[in-house]
Amino acid sequence: MSARRVAHLIETDVLGGAERMLVHLAGALPTQGWTSVAFLPRGHDGWLTRALEAVGVSVEHYHLPRPFSPAFARELARTLQRHQITVAHSHEFTMAFYGAWAARQAGIPHVFTMHGGRYYANRLRRRLALRARVTSGSPGRASRRFRTASLPSHRHALRCAKSSGSPLAPS
């Protein structure tokens, strides 16, 4: 069986709900045969780095030089390939955008999770960027998000992470 390696991409390194969920998910994946590598920004609080390292997850830090950076997407794709990542999982809008871009360049699947409120729907460019695969913590929340972003129902993949099953396998 080939190695199953997931990249967790997130734009913060502080204590928060999405960050706690990421620690829980990445810490549980080894029991399902997955190895995790987290990609976090440099120069933040460091809470997430410490929490992930405490559960045995490798951390790679990045620097996003400006809001729109093709060079960053290329470098992220090379880094995904260097780590032999087999699937990328992004958390929140910025890394969903760059994760999708880099995963496409790296030739690997990509999913993303939008945590919390629906801030991403406030701008047309964000709604357009969401016309891809979306994962959500609950079917009801996912349904609201798909409607908010005007996503056609046949274009999304809904995965509900359950403690008794594989978070990266269909429920």
Number of C-alpha atoms within 10 A of each C-alpha: 3 5 11 15 20 24 26 25 25 25 21 23 21 17 13 12 10 18 22 15 14 22 20 15 19 23 20 18 18 15 9 13 12 18 21 26 22 24 24 22 18 16 11 13 13 15 15 23 25 15 20 22 14 12 13 15 20 16 18 17 12 16 11 14 9 8 8 12 11 13 11 19 21 17 13 22 23 16 17 26 17 10 14 16 23 21 21 24 23 28 24 18 20 16 22 27 18 22 28 24 18 26 26 14 16 21 14 17 16 22 23 26 22 22 18 11 9 12 11 19 16 11 10 11 10 16 16 13 14 23 15 16 18 22 23 19 17 12 13 9 15 21 14 12 21 18 11 14 20 14 19 11 10 7 12 17 16 19 21 19 18 12 10 6 12 19 17 18 10 11 11
